[in-house]
Amino acid sequence: MVEKRLNDSDLSLIISKILRWGVTTAIIMTLFGGIIFLFHHANEKISFFQFVENDESIKNILEDTWKGLFVFRARSYIMMGILLLFATPLVRVIFSLIGFIIEKDKMYVLITLIVLVIIFISLSGGIH
């Protein structure tokens, strides 16, 4: 049996597909949420100041978004699209780490782990 090793071009192809699918899925989710929003609120006037920043924890945002998807709440689909857009580069870094581990490239494994630690520390700052 012939064993095929993962090379740089294979890793690049996998990562490009992850980025493409992540962005495409995020766009579709956000567009679907926008259509639902317009369907329910087409005749309403919306003030610019109606949208304010919300200081909820990421845990609450994820729970509310997940629950809202099942009842076709427009805001939840838009938020899921935004969260997917944020998650796409994170998934890319994780797959890069896996690729570097498979390639046994210790320096890039270390650099990628440092990047992941920085990302998770910054994310944990929003968790209450």
TITORZA-988611 format. One record per residue: x, z, y of N, C-alpha, C in turn; residue in three letters; residue number from 1. Coordinates in Angstrom, 3 decimals, decimal comma, always signed. Atoms other than C-alpha are relative to their C-alpha. Layout:
N
X | Z | Y | X | Z | Y | X | Z | Y | ALA | NUM
...
***
This chain:
128
+0,838 | +0,000 | -1,170 | +0,000 | +0,000 | +0,000 | +0,895 | +0,000 | +1,249 | MET | 1
-0,777 | +0,126 | -1,225 | +1,337 | -0,948 | +3,462 | -0,594 | +0,935 | +1,048 | VAL | 2
+0,445 | -0,930 | -1,035 | +1,164 | +1,749 | +6,125 | +0,310 | -0,615 | +1,359 | GLU | 3
-0,192 | +0,573 | -1,323 | +0,642 | +0,468 | +9,669 | +0,153 | +1,131 | +1,007 | LYS | 4
-0,221 | -1,009 | -1,034 | +2,106 | +2,579 | +12,464 | -0,681 | -0,429 | +1,287 | ARG | 5
+0,595 | +0,228 | -1,308 | +0,393 | +2,911 | +15,796 | +1,121 | -0,350 | +0,977 | LEU | 6
-1,020 | +0,347 | -0,985 | +2,393 | +1,092 | +18,445 | -0,593 | +0,048 | +1,406 | ASN | 7
+0,430 | -0,110 | -1,393 | +2,197 | +0,990 | +22,244 | -1,152 | -0,936 | +0,338 | ASP | 8
+1,078 | +0,945 | -0,317 | -0,015 | -2,093 | +22,373 | -1,319 | +0,444 | -0,631 | SER | 9
+1,219 | -0,536 | +0,623 | -2,488 | -0,529 | +19,901 | -0,564 | +1,146 | +0,839 | ASP | 10
+0,410 | -1,137 | -0,808 | -2,589 | +2,645 | +21,982 | -0,591 | -0,473 | +1,330 | LEU | 11
+0,509 | +0,547 | -1,265 | -3,068 | +0,656 | +25,193 | -1,373 | -0,633 | -0,184 | SER | 12
+1,291 | +0,624 | +0,284 | -5,925 | -1,298 | +23,615 | -1,085 | +1,055 | -0,195 | LEU | 13
+0,969 | -1,083 | +0,227 | -7,671 | +1,889 | +22,450 | -0,367 | +0,668 | +1,327 | ILE | 14
+0,241 | -0,667 | -1,282 | -7,284 | +3,529 | +25,861 | -0,792 | -0,897 | +0,942 | ILE | 15
+0,759 | +0,904 | -0,878 | -8,537 | +0,434 | +27,705 | -1,456 | -0,093 | -0,437 | SER | 16
+1,387 | +0,023 | +0,487 | -11,622 | +0,346 | +25,473 | -0,721 | +1,298 | +0,365 | LYS | 17
+0,599 | -1,286 | -0,388 | -12,247 | +4,065 | +26,138 | -0,398 | -0,044 | +1,469 | ILE | 18
+0,300 | +0,070 | -1,429 | -12,045 | +3,484 | +29,887 | -1,155 | -0,956 | +0,274 | LEU | 19
+1,062 | +0,994 | -0,205 | -14,247 | +0,379 | +29,722 | -1,357 | +0,546 | -0,429 | ARG | 20
+1,262 | -0,540 | +0,496 | -16,931 | +2,063 | +27,593 | -0,463 | +1,201 | +0,819 | TRP | 21
+0,365 | -1,167 | -0,813 | -16,831 | +5,261 | +29,657 | -0,614 | -0,397 | +1,324 | GLY | 22
+0,510 | +0,449 | -1,297 | -17,321 | +3,485 | +32,964 | -1,323 | -0,752 | -0,171 | VAL | 23
+1,241 | +0,750 | +0,243 | -19,969 | +1,139 | +31,531 | -1,153 | +0,945 | -0,306 | THR | 24
+1,040 | -0,971 | +0,340 | -21,934 | +4,034 | +30,030 | -0,411 | +0,803 | +1,226 | THR | 25
+0,306 | -0,754 | -1,215 | -21,682 | +5,995 | +33,286 | -0,860 | -0,833 | +0,956 | ALA | 26
+0,774 | +0,872 | -0,881 | -22,991 | +3,025 | +35,278 | -1,428 | -0,159 | -0,523 | ILE | 27
+1,329 | +0,178 | +0,592 | -25,897 | +2,479 | +32,867 | -0,839 | +1,262 | +0,175 | ILE | 28
+0,736 | -1,261 | -0,152 | -26,874 | +6,173 | +32,924 | -0,430 | +0,222 | +1,447 | MET | 29
+0,316 | -0,199 | -1,410 | -26,718 | +6,354 | +36,715 | -1,056 | -0,992 | +0,470 | THR | 30
+0,982 | +1,023 | -0,368 | -28,638 | +3,105 | +37,137 | -1,379 | +0,349 | -0,571 | LEU | 31
+1,259 | -0,397 | +0,624 | -31,314 | +4,294 | +34,683 | -0,624 | +1,165 | +0,768 | PHE | 32
+0,488 | -1,125 | -0,802 | -31,617 | +7,566 | +36,632 | -0,513 | -0,452 | +1,353 | GLY | 33
+0,445 | +0,533 | -1,287 | -31,883 | +5,627 | +39,885 | -1,332 | -0,721 | -0,112 | GLY | 34
+1,269 | +0,705 | +0,219 | -34,685 | +3,473 | +38,475 | -1,128 | +1,009 | -0,199 | ILE | 35
+1,009 | -1,051 | +0,197 | -36,569 | +6,570 | +37,276 | -0,326 | +0,671 | +1,335 | ILE | 36
+0,208 | -0,636 | -1,300 | -36,069 | +8,170 | +40,700 | -0,860 | -0,876 | +0,899 | PHE | 37
+0,776 | +0,903 | -0,853 | -37,370 | +5,111 | +42,524 | -1,434 | -0,159 | -0,501 | LEU | 38
+1,339 | +0,115 | +0,570 | -40,338 | +4,860 | +40,161 | -0,877 | +1,171 | +0,425 | PHE | 39
+0,774 | -1,197 | -0,338 | -41,403 | +8,425 | +40,948 | -0,051 | +0,293 | +1,499 | HIS | 40
-0,101 | -0,377 | -1,411 | -40,387 | +8,621 | +44,622 | +0,086 | -1,208 | +0,921 | HIS | 41
-0,155 | +1,241 | -0,767 | -40,715 | +5,062 | +45,934 | -0,567 | +0,097 | +1,407 | ALA | 42
+0,663 | -0,044 | -1,310 | -42,999 | +5,955 | +48,859 | +0,408 | +1,188 | +0,852 | ASN | 43
-0,426 | -1,178 | -0,754 | -41,232 | +9,128 | +49,989 | +1,111 | -0,343 | +0,974 | GLU | 44
-1,113 | +0,103 | -0,937 | -39,036 | +9,374 | +53,036 | +0,966 | +1,126 | -0,339 | LYS | 45
-1,005 | -0,987 | +0,370 | -35,799 | +11,143 | +52,246 | +0,923 | +0,220 | +1,184 | ILE | 46
-0,893 | -0,362 | -1,085 | -33,851 | +12,980 | +54,883 | +1,435 | +0,022 | -0,526 | SER | 47
-1,408 | -0,037 | +0,369 | -30,092 | +12,632 | +54,813 | +0,439 | +1,425 | -0,315 | PHE | 48
-0,399 | -1,392 | +0,150 | -29,840 | +16,404 | +55,047 | -0,678 | +0,687 | -1,188 | PHE | 49
+0,660 | -0,549 | +1,172 | -31,997 | +16,905 | +51,959 | +0,998 | +0,255 | -1,127 | GLN | 50
-0,998 | -0,134 | +1,050 | -28,948 | +16,504 | +49,724 | +1,119 | +0,916 | +0,480 | PHE | 51
-1,038 | -0,960 | -0,361 | -26,709 | +19,539 | +49,963 | +0,810 | +0,325 | -1,239 | VAL | 52
-0,867 | -0,357 | +1,118 | -23,810 | +20,647 | +47,836 | -0,539 | +1,249 | -0,688 | GLU | 53
+0,506 | -1,107 | +0,795 | -24,766 | +22,997 | +45,045 | +1,179 | +0,709 | -0,647 | ASN | 54
-1,124 | -0,763 | +0,552 | -22,375 | +25,771 | +44,027 | -0,323 | +0,622 | -1,352 | ASP | 55
+0,288 | -0,494 | +1,344 | -23,623 | +26,124 | +40,463 | +1,256 | -0,083 | -0,849 | GLU | 56
-1,129 | +0,080 | +0,917 | -21,208 | +26,753 | +37,636 | -0,136 | -1,265 | -0,843 | SER | 57
+0,011 | +1,216 | +0,818 | -20,252 | +23,803 | +35,455 | -0,858 | +0,207 | -1,248 | ILE | 58
+0,826 | -0,316 | +1,178 | -21,946 | +25,553 | +32,529 | -1,480 | -0,214 | +0,304 | LYS | 59
+1,403 | +0,187 | -0,391 | -25,293 | +25,658 | +34,373 | -0,326 | -1,465 | +0,252 | ASN | 60
+0,220 | +1,425 | -0,272 | -24,919 | +22,068 | +35,513 | -0,148 | -0,760 | -1,304 | ILE | 61
+0,071 | +0,686 | +1,290 | -24,259 | +20,894 | +31,957 | -1,298 | +0,330 | -0,733 | LEU | 62
+1,249 | -0,397 | +0,673 | -27,210 | +22,890 | +30,561 | -1,213 | -0,665 | +0,638 | GLU | 63
+1,132 | +0,608 | -0,701 | -29,651 | +21,678 | +33,239 | -0,039 | -1,514 | -0,200 | ASP | 64
-0,075 | +1,449 | +0,189 | -28,453 | +18,094 | +32,899 | -0,444 | -0,370 | -1,402 | THR | 65
+0,338 | +0,302 | +1,396 | -28,736 | +18,125 | +29,097 | -1,502 | +0,156 | -0,240 | TRP | 66
+1,445 | -0,228 | +0,173 | -32,270 | +19,605 | +29,180 | -0,811 | -1,064 | +0,728 | LYS | 67
+0,722 | +0,987 | -0,796 | -33,355 | +17,156 | +31,883 | -0,010 | -1,393 | -0,612 | GLY | 68
-0,042 | +1,314 | +0,640 | -32,328 | +14,138 | +29,813 | -1,189 | -0,200 | -0,940 | LEU | 69
+1,082 | +0,104 | +0,985 | -35,035 | +14,909 | +27,249 | -1,380 | -0,110 | +0,639 | PHE | 70
+1,282 | +0,128 | -0,695 | -37,795 | +15,019 | +29,872 | +0,060 | -1,111 | +1,057 | VAL | 71
-0,188 | +1,159 | -0,880 | -36,529 | +11,892 | +31,700 | +0,000 | +0,389 | +1,482 | PHE | 72
-0,164 | -0,395 | -1,399 | -35,639 | +13,743 | +34,907 | +1,089 | -0,865 | +0,615 | ARG | 73
-0,911 | +0,967 | -0,629 | -33,971 | +11,225 | +37,221 | +1,324 | +0,641 | +0,388 | ALA | 74
-1,224 | -0,684 | -0,446 | -31,495 | +13,720 | +38,652 | +0,949 | +0,245 | -1,177 | ARG | 75
-0,838 | -0,273 | +1,174 | -30,262 | +14,549 | +35,139 | +0,730 | -1,250 | -0,467 | SER | 76
-0,665 | +1,243 | +0,402 | -29,532 | +10,914 | +34,297 | +1,083 | -0,400 | +0,999 | TYR | 77
-1,016 | +0,299 | -1,015 | -27,717 | +10,407 | +37,590 | +1,190 | +0,942 | -0,157 | ILE | 78
-1,081 | -0,980 | +0,180 | -25,738 | +13,615 | +37,044 | +0,795 | -0,285 | -1,265 | MET | 79
-0,717 | +0,316 | +1,244 | -24,902 | +12,616 | +33,455 | +0,928 | -1,200 | +0,217 | MET | 80
-0,867 | +1,134 | -0,314 | -23,558 | +9,299 | +34,748 | +1,239 | +0,435 | +0,757 | GLY | 81
-1,139 | -0,511 | -0,777 | -21,373 | +11,154 | +37,236 | +0,934 | +0,820 | -0,891 | ILE | 82
-0,823 | -0,803 | +0,909 | -20,193 | +13,626 | +34,576 | +0,775 | -0,887 | -0,981 | LEU | 83
-0,709 | +0,938 | +0,884 | -19,356 | +10,736 | +32,224 | +1,138 | -0,695 | +0,731 | LEU | 84
-1,054 | +0,629 | -0,793 | -17,402 | +9,106 | +35,016 | +1,182 | +0,945 | +0,176 | LEU | 85
-1,074 | -0,993 | -0,083 | -15,424 | +12,338 | +35,455 | +0,689 | +0,199 | -1,342 | PHE | 86
-0,537 | -0,274 | +1,336 | -14,963 | +12,762 | +31,694 | +0,860 | -1,146 | -0,537 | ALA | 87
-0,709 | +1,167 | +0,531 | -13,635 | +9,247 | +31,089 | +1,519 | +0,127 | +0,121 | THR | 88
-1,464 | -0,160 | -0,066 | -10,099 | +9,876 | +32,442 | +0,507 | +1,170 | -0,853 | PRO | 89
-0,392 | -1,129 | +0,835 | -10,021 | +13,222 | +30,621 | +0,132 | -0,436 | -1,457 | LEU | 90
-0,060 | +0,520 | +1,371 | -10,787 | +11,486 | +27,325 | +1,218 | -0,906 | -0,160 | VAL | 91
-1,184 | +0,867 | +0,037 | -8,068 | +8,968 | +28,160 | +1,271 | +0,826 | -0,187 | ARG | 92
-1,179 | -0,857 | +0,117 | -5,518 | +11,761 | +28,576 | +0,071 | +0,607 | -1,404 | VAL | 93
+0,017 | -0,575 | +1,344 | -6,607 | +13,357 | +25,283 | +0,434 | -1,029 | -1,034 | ILE | 94
-0,414 | +1,035 | +0,943 | -6,265 | +10,057 | +23,413 | +1,458 | -0,384 | +0,188 | PHE | 95
-1,429 | +0,240 | -0,223 | -2,885 | +9,488 | +25,056 | +0,825 | +1,070 | -0,706 | SER | 96
-0,700 | -1,093 | +0,681 | -1,812 | +12,896 | +23,764 | +0,039 | -0,246 | -1,505 | LEU | 97
+0,053 | +0,286 | +1,436 | -2,952 | +11,980 | +20,248 | +0,969 | -1,132 | -0,354 | ILE | 98
-0,913 | +1,117 | +0,241 | -1,060 | +8,690 | +20,459 | +1,456 | +0,415 | +0,079 | GLY | 99
-1,383 | -0,450 | -0,136 | +2,109 | +10,392 | +21,670 | +0,405 | +0,911 | -1,151 | PHE | 100
-0,295 | -0,848 | +1,159 | +1,857 | +12,950 | +18,860 | +0,267 | -0,870 | -1,224 | ILE | 101
-0,188 | +0,907 | +1,140 | +1,487 | +10,145 | +16,304 | +1,338 | -0,720 | +0,105 | ILE | 102
-1,275 | +0,696 | -0,208 | +4,464 | +8,328 | +17,840 | +1,191 | +0,957 | -0,019 | GLU | 103
-1,034 | -1,043 | -0,012 | +6,416 | +11,623 | +17,822 | +0,885 | -0,088 | +1,255 | LYS | 104
-0,697 | +0,074 | -1,274 | +7,354 | +11,177 | +21,484 | -0,150 | +1,352 | +0,710 | ASP | 105
+0,103 | -1,394 | -0,434 | +8,063 | +14,809 | +22,397 | -0,092 | +0,147 | +1,519 | LYS | 106
+0,013 | -0,129 | -1,451 | +8,701 | +14,278 | +26,098 | -1,398 | -0,328 | +0,556 | MET | 107
+1,324 | +0,371 | -0,496 | +5,374 | +12,490 | +26,691 | -1,081 | +0,941 | -0,512 | TYR | 108
+0,939 | -1,021 | +0,489 | +3,544 | +15,028 | +24,510 | +0,022 | +1,184 | +0,961 | VAL | 109
-0,130 | -1,127 | -0,918 | +4,874 | +17,783 | +26,775 | -0,621 | -0,316 | +1,362 | LEU | 110
+0,555 | +0,393 | -1,304 | +4,001 | +15,905 | +29,981 | -1,524 | -0,068 | -0,068 | ILE | 111
+1,449 | +0,136 | +0,143 | +0,489 | +15,119 | +28,699 | -0,652 | +1,367 | -0,177 | THR | 112
+0,527 | -1,364 | +0,137 | -0,046 | +18,743 | +27,652 | -0,038 | +0,720 | +1,346 | LEU | 113
-0,015 | -0,602 | -1,340 | +0,954 | +19,870 | +31,145 | -1,160 | -0,536 | +0,834 | ILE | 114
+1,121 | +0,602 | -0,732 | -1,555 | +17,425 | +32,643 | -1,329 | +0,589 | -0,477 | VAL | 115
+1,237 | -0,579 | +0,539 | -4,301 | +18,729 | +30,310 | -0,190 | +1,449 | +0,438 | LEU | 116
+0,087 | -1,394 | -0,452 | -3,504 | +22,339 | +31,201 | -0,434 | +0,050 | +1,462 | VAL | 117
+0,371 | +0,048 | -1,419 | -3,740 | +21,494 | +34,914 | -1,475 | -0,374 | +0,153 | ILE | 118
+1,400 | +0,418 | -0,067 | -7,076 | +19,722 | +34,374 | -0,916 | +1,147 | -0,412 | ILE | 119
+0,870 | -1,078 | +0,468 | -8,544 | +22,622 | +32,372 | +0,032 | +1,212 | +0,924 | PHE | 120
-0,053 | -1,098 | -0,975 | -7,326 | +25,202 | +34,893 | -0,878 | -0,341 | +1,190 | ILE | 121
+0,834 | +0,378 | -1,145 | -8,971 | +23,249 | +37,708 | -1,481 | +0,000 | -0,364 | SER | 122
+1,398 | -0,050 | +0,430 | -12,190 | +22,913 | +35,693 | -0,493 | +1,436 | -0,142 | LEU | 123
+0,421 | -1,382 | +0,208 | -12,251 | +26,611 | +34,848 | -0,219 | +0,718 | +1,324 | SER | 124
+0,239 | -0,591 | -1,317 | -12,164 | +27,408 | +38,564 | -1,451 | -0,098 | +0,418 | GLY | 125
+1,416 | +0,159 | -0,341 | -15,780 | +26,212 | +38,747 | -0,922 | +0,757 | -0,928 | GLY | 126
+0,829 | -0,752 | +0,942 | -16,989 | +28,381 | +35,860 | -0,088 | +1,439 | +0,466 | ILE | 127
+0,210 | -1,395 | -0,466 | -18,501 | +31,713 | +36,913 | -0,123 | +0,915 | -1,173 | HIS | 128
***
